[in-house]
Amino acid sequence: MAPSSKPIPLTYILLAAVAIHLPLMLMQLPLKSYDTNFHIFFASHYVHHWFDPWNTKWFAGFSQTTYPPMPQQWVALLSWILGLNMAYMAVQLAAILLLVVGMYRFARLWVGPRAASFAALATVLLGSESFLVYSAGQLSTTVAAPLYLNALPFFFDWLRYGNWRSFLKAAVLLVAAAAAHHATLLFGSAFFALPVVALVLFDSKEDAESPATSTSALVIRLVSIAVVVGLAIAVTLLPYWIGLIRYPITQTPIPHASRANYLLSPEIGINYFIVPYGALILALPFVVIRGARIPRLRPLLLGFWLCFLVGLGGTTQVGSILLGRAFEVLTFERFSYWATLLALPIVGLIISEAINRFRLKAVIPIALVAASGCALAMAWSTIHPPDAANFDVTNVALWLNRDGHDKYRYVTLGFGSKLSRLAILTDADSVDGESNSSRMLPELTKYGGAALTSSKYFAKPGLDSLRAILNHADRYGLKWVLVKDSYYDPLLYFAGWRPVDQLDDKTITIWGKDGVPPAVPMNAAQKPAAWQGLLWGTLPIGFSFLAILVIFIPERRPRGFRDDVTREDYAGSFNDPAVSGEVIS
């Protein structure tokens, strides 16, 4: 009996995603990740000041227009029902489910429905997805990528056939993705879009049943959608572009482990290569071989390979050559994430072929290996937590909120990502913060250190930045230093500070400085105009609502999704072409 060629129903795959990730979300496991509290902090501001992006809680005042707002605004909306923590979990779970749908749609451009269903199922256990969700906490990245994947089939249909309905849908989804994350727009979208453009050219030449797309028609369609989407993104993120032009990122580059040479730093290599790729490492040779042997898959393979090389950070020179100075600003776990997504359609094809040929002898080991890749990413977030500072900051917030302490600014030392959690709970303002692109204080931008709370991990640049801030305490109304790491005690003592109180069984010491005047508003020139706040509070979230309609309103599938395959498409496969037929002609 021939093995089944039917795809796995998408509903079953979505249920599998819910079964695996919903319990982890209910346990609030992402709260231990590196950036989760940062996103919740941004969301908490939108809860109270939806149309005012000026936030005084960090950096003595900064503009939240330095970071696209759509995912955080959804967290803010849902927080009225679920609270901030569970609202974040709900948005993150929605992104995981959206990735399943997006991967199936994207993979159907390249392979048949059965292989596409395996590619979609692989996202549920994808190591890079689990790494970003449970270790890195990159909500914006995990929201933006699925939106791009859902947009690309409509993008293909517009370029190939000139379908105006597909033009509209692709445009809305692309703008929504841009409203979720600027880095994915600027540095990731080309890895996905260019292979699709190449696919249009390939199909136009090879498809005898549909009229060929002339070069002039393709160029006109490509330019038209680029102009429309570009203008829509320009308007939607106009406050971001204005801020970027007025205050370009010229600060001293901050070191990041993802830019290291993974071969020379094994632990970093495990964190940024072994864990995100997981089981896909075993499939990489087959991805290259299979993708190279099928002409239709070669553009996808090229996109994957280039993204894969950039994602290796400083292990190769590809990233620094292609990105220039941006190499010193970006982190590269997101490139590995994009590379795994680009590989999955080919992986789905390989899995389909293997199961069709070996049946249960293939199903069991593939399932075990895939599960182990997801388990590795989950275990790594526990064994090697990105934020080891697991403590409650409620008492610290209560101290800052009473007896007029909030009239002055503060700095934390040794708090890790709890810096963001404290900022949510307290009425006091800080001169520190976790958004590197948002800070404008010269004491922070002059040195190559990140958040002051972790300054010792950046060696001399980090400590120099801390000393500079402490020396200018009077300028910023900085009176309190909250210390959970005694490493900093000698520095504070010799800088003229003294302990004034202790909290949580003397595990947190509060240092103060006499004669510091109360904090006053600062950085007023950097505050966005009121009309920018209006745009920021309407257009990004508005395009997300349009995107929901695009995704869930039933419509005929784009003509790029075809089920007819020929035996010639499978020439060179190790499997019987009469049985499989997984590559779309």
N, C-alpha and C positions, 0 to 999 in steps of 0.2 A: 504493500500500500504506500502510495506517495505521501510524504509528509505534508502537513497543512501549509498552505500559502496564505492563509488569512492573517490580517494584521491583528495585533492585540487591541481591543476596543479602548479608545482614549479614556472613557469613563473608568475603566479598570485601572489604568495607569494613574489617573488622578486620585483614585481611592488609595492606591499604594502610597502615593506621596503623602496623603493625609495620614495614613496609618503610621508612617515612619516619622514624619516631622511634627505632626500635631502634638503628640505627647511631649516632645522636646520643647515645643513652644509653651505648652502649659506648665512645664517645669521652669520656664524662663531661662533656659540655658544660654541663649545669646547675651544675657546681661553680663556674662563673664568675659565677653569678647572685647577687643581693643576699642572699637569705635561706637559701640551701641549706645553708651551713655552720651556720647557726643551728639548723635542724631536725636536722642530723646530730649537733650537740652535745647536744641534748635526747635524741636516741636513744642516744648513748653513755652517758648517765647511766642509762637504763633497762637497758642491757646489764649494768651492774655493780650497780645498786641498784633492781631492778624495783619493789619494794614500798615504797621510801623516796623520796618525791618531793622531799625536802630536798636541795638541791644547794649545796655550799659553793664551787664554782668561780667564781661570779660574785657581785657585790654583797655580799661578805663573808657570803654565805649567803642563799638565796632558795628559795621554794617553786615547783616546777614545776606545781603545781595551778593556776597562773595561766594555763595554756594547755592546752586539751584534748589528750589524749595519743595518740589512736588511731593516726594515721599514723606518728608517731615510734616507737610501740611496735612497729608492723609492721616498720619499718626495723631496730629492735633485734633482733627475732626472726630476720629474714632475714640479719642481719649474721653470725650464727654460721656461716652457709654461704658467704655472698658477701663478707663484709667490709662495713664501714659505707658506703663510697662506692657500691659496686655494689648494695647493699641499697636505698639511697635511689633509685638509678636504676630498680630493679625495681618499687618501690612507685609511683614516678612514672609509669612505663610502664603499670602496671596501672590507674592513674587515667585515663590517656588512653584505654585500651581500654574502661574502664567508661563513659566519657563517650559513646563511640560507641553503646553499647547503650542507655544512658539517654536520649540524644537521640532515638534511633529510637522508643523506647517513649513518650516524652513527645510527640513530634511526631505520633504516631498518634492522640492524643486530638483533634488539630486538623485534620489532613489525611490523605489516603489513603496507602497503603503506598509508592507510588512517590515521592511528594513527601517522605515521611518518610525514605526511604532516601537521598535527596539531602541532606536536612538532616543525617543522620548522617554522610554522607561529608564534608560541609562542616566538621565538627568536626576532621577530620584536618588540614585546612589552615587552621584558624581562627587569625587573627592574635592574638587576645586569649589563647587557650590557649598558643600558642608564647611570647607575651610573659611570661605568668605562670610558665611552666616554665623558660625559658632566660634571662630577664632578671630577673624579680622573685623567682623561686624560692619561690613561695607554695604549698608542698606541701599544706597543710591546706585551702586554698581549692579547689585542683584535685581533691582527694579528696572534699570535702563536696558540691560542686555535682552531680557525677554520681550520688551517692547520693540526693539529693533528686529528680533527674530520674527515677530508677528507681522511687522511691516514689510519685510523683504519679499514675501510672495506676491503681495499687491504691487510692490515696486517692480518686480519682474513682469507681472501681467501688464502693467502700464507700458513698460519699455518694449515688450514683445508684441503686444496686440493693440496698444492705444486705448485701453479700456478706461474711460473717464471715472467710472465708479471706483476702480482700483486706484486711480490717481488720488482721489479724495481720501480713500482709506489709508493709503501709504503715507500721504502727507500728514494726516492727523496723528498717526502712530509715531512717525518720525519726530514730529514736534514734541509730542508727549515724552518720548524717550530723552530728547534734549533737555526738557524741563526737569528730568529726574537726575541727570548727571552730566556735567560739562566735560569731564575727562573722557567718558565713553564717547561723547559727541566728537571731541577734537582729536582723539587718538585711537579710538577703537572702531568707529563706524566704518572706516575705509576698509578694514580687514574683512568685513562682511559684505559691503556693497560692491566693491570692485569684482570679486568672483561672480556675483550675480550679473553684473554687466557683461562679463566675459561669457557667461552661460547664455545670455540672450544672443550674442553673436554666434555661439556654437549651434544653438537650436535653430537659428534663422538659416544656417547653411545646411544643417543635417535633416531638418524636419520637412519631408516631402508633402505632408498632408496639410500644412498651414502655409500661408503666403510668407515669403521671406520678408524680413524687416530690412529696408534699405539703410545704408549708413547715414544718409541725411535724416531719415525719419527717426533713427535711434538717437542721433545727436540732438535733434529738436526736442524729442521727448525727455532726454536726459537733462538738457539745459532747462527746460520748462519746469520740471519738478525740482531741480536744484535751486532755481530762482525762487519759486513759490515757497518751498520749505525753508530756504535760507532767509527770506524776508520774514516769514512767520517766526522762525527761531530768533532772528534779530530783534523783533518787537517783543516777543514773549520774555526773552532774557535781556532786554534792553538795560535794566538797572545793573546787571552783571557786567555787560560790555562797557558801560559808562565808568563803573568803578575800576575795571581792569585798565582802561585807557588813562584815567586820571591817576591811578596808583598802580602802575605795573609792578609785577613781582620782581623786585631787585634785591631782595634780602640775601644774605649769605646762605648758600645751600646747606641744608640740614642732612646729616648722614642718615642713611636708612639701610637696613640689613639686606633688603631685596636687591640692592645695587652691588652687592658683593660678588666675588667669584665663588660659586657654590662648590667647586672642586677643592678650593683651598680652605673652605669653611664648612666642614661636614654638617654641623648642627644647623647652620643656615640653609644648606642644601636640602636637608630633611624637611625643614619648615616650609621652604618656598618651592621645592620641586617634588620630593618624594610624596609628601602629604597631599598637595593639590592634585597631582596626576594619579597617584594611587595605582589602581589596576590598569589604567590606561598605559602605563609604562610598558607593560607586557604586550600591548596591542600596537605600540608605535611602529615597529618594523612592518607589521601587516598593513597599517594605515598608509605608510609610504608606498609599499609595493602595490597594494590594491588601487590606491588613488592614482598612481602613475600609469597603471596598465589600462585604465578606462579613460579615454579622452575627455568624456563629459565631466569627470571628477577632478581633472588636473587643475582648473582654476581654484577649486576649493582646497585642494592639497597645497597649492602654492600659498594661498592666504593663511592656511594653518601653519605651514612651515615658517613663514616669515614672522608670524605672531609668536610662534614657539621660540624662535631665536631671540626675539626682543624680550620675551618673558624670562629668559635666563639671566637678565640683569647684567652684571659685570663679568659673567662667565665668558661671554663673547663680546666683540666690539660692535656687533650689529646694532644694538640699542643706542649706544652713544653716537654712532655714525648717522643713523636715521633721525634721531630726536634732537641732536645738538645739545643746547643748554637745557632743554626740557628734561634730558636724562637725569640731571641733578635735582629736579623738582618732583618728578613722578615716583610712584612706587610700582613694583612690577608684578605683584601677585595678580593684579587684574589682567595683565597680558596673558598670564598662564591660564586664567579663567576663560578668556576669550578663545585661546588656542584650543582648549578642551571642547568648547562648544563647536568650533569649526571642524573638529575631528569627528564629532559624534555621528553625522550622517554616514561617513565611511565606516565607522565602528559598527553602526547598526547594520550595514550591509554585510560586514564580516560575520557578525553574530548570526544573521539570518542564513547565510551560506553554510556556516558551521552546523547550525541546528538542523537545517534541511538535509545535510549529509550524514551527520553522526547522531542526530536526535538526542536521546537522554544522555548519551556519553558526552555530549557537548553542553546540554542544558545545566547539568549539575555543576561541573567545574566553572562554567561561566558565571552562574549565579553565586557560587561561593567566592570567586575572585572579586566580583563586583561588590558583594556585601562586605568583603574584607577591606576594600578601598574606602568605602564609606565609614566603616568601623574605625579604620586607622585615623581618619580625619577627626572623628568624634573623640577617640581616645587621646589624640594629640592635644586637643583643646583642654583636656583634663590633666594629662600628665605634664604638659608644657603650657600652662595657662598664660595668655597674653597679658593679663592683669592679675598679678598674684596678690594685690592689695584687696583682700576680701574682708571688708569691715563695714560697719554701719556709720554713716556720717550724720545721723539725725541729731545727736547731742551737740556736735560741732555747729550745726545749723541753728539749733536753739540758742547756743551761746552767742553766736553772731547777731541773732535777731533781738536779743534783750539788752537792756541797760544802755541803749544808745551805741552799742558796738558797731551797728551797721552804718553809722555816720562816717566810718573810715573804710578804706579798702584793705584787702588782705591778700596774702599769698599762702599757698599750701606747699609743703615739702614732704615727699614720700607718699602722696595720696594716689598716684597713678590716675586711672580714668575716673576715680571717685571725685576728682576735681569737677567733672561735669555734673555728677550727682549732687554734690554740695551746692553748686551754683543754682540748681533747680530749687533747692529747699530754702536757701537763705535769701534775705533781702539785701544783703551787703554785696558790694561790687569787688571785683578782683582786677589786678593788672596782668594776670596770667590767663591762659586759655589753651584749648586743644586744637583750634583751627589755625594752622600755620599760615594759610593764605589770607587770613582775616586780620592778622596783627599788623599794626603800623608803628608801635612804639619803637623808637630808635634803639633802646637798650635790648630789645628782642631781635630786631632785624639785623643788627650789626654783627652778631656772633652766630656761629653755626650750631645752635642748640635749639631744641624744641620747647615743650612746656617746661616752665621753671620747676614744677613739682617733681620732675624727673631729671633735673639738671645734672646730677652727678653721673648719669649714664652717658652724658655727652662730653665728659672729661673737661678739659680747660675751657673750651668755648661755652659749655653750659654753665659752668661755675662763674665765668667772667660775666655772662649775661645776668646771673643772679646777683652778683656783687654790684653791678651797675644799677640795677633796680633798687637794691637796698640803699645804695648811696644817694639815690634821688627820691627817697621815701617822702620827704616833705612836699615835693612837687606833685606827687600823685595822691597825697592823703593816705599813704600806706602805713598803717599803725600796727597791724597784726600779721604775724607769721605763724601758721599752724603746722606743727612739725610732728610727723610720725616716724621719722628716721633720725636717730641720734647722730648720724654721720654729719649733719649740718650744724650741730650745736657749736663747735669751735668757731666756725665761720660767723655765726650770728653773734656770738659773745664778743669777738674782736671787732665786729662792725658796730658795736654799741647797743645791741639789743639785750633784753633781759627777760627771763621767764616771768609770766604774770598769772598763769593758771594751768591746771592740768585736767584732762577729761579721760573718760573710759579707762578707769583703773590706772591712771598715769601713763597710758600708752600714747597719748597725744598731749604734747606740750604747746601752750600758746605763749609766744614771745611778743613783747610789745616794745615800743620806742616812745620816750617822752618827747613832748613838744611838737608832735606832728599835728598840723592843722586838719580840720575835717575835709573830707573829699569834696571836690567841686566838679561839675560837668566839664568834660574835656573833649577834644577832637571834634568840635562842632562843625568844622569845615568839611569833615568827611561824611556827615550825616546826609543820607539821600533825601531828595525833595519829596514832598507829599505825593505828587503824581507818580513817582517811582514806587512808593509803597502801595498805591492803588493798583498799578500794573502787576506788581509782585504778588499781590493778594488775590488776583482774579485770573490772569491768563494762564499761568502754569497749572493751577488746579482745574481751570476750565477745560484745557486741552485733555486733561486726564479723564474728565467726564465724557468728552467726545470719544476718547479712545475706548472707554468701556462700551459705548454704543457700537463702535466699530467691531470690537471683538465678539460681542455676544448677539448682535442682530444676525439671524440666519440669512445666508445668501448663497447663491451658487458659487462653487469653488472657482478660483481663477483658472484660466486655461493652462497655466503652467503646471497644474496638478493633473497628470495624465496616467492612466493605467495601462495603456497599450504598450507592450514591449515585444521585441523580436528576439529571435535566437542570436542574431548577430551582436546584439548589445552585450551578450554574456560571453563573447569570444575571449578565451584566455582564462576563464574562471576555473577554479578547481572543482566546481560543482556542476551538476548536470543542468544545462540552461533550460531544458524543457520543464524542469521541476521548479526552478527558482524564478527567473525573470524579475530581478529586483532593481535593475537600473532602468530609469526612464529613458526612452529613446528621444 
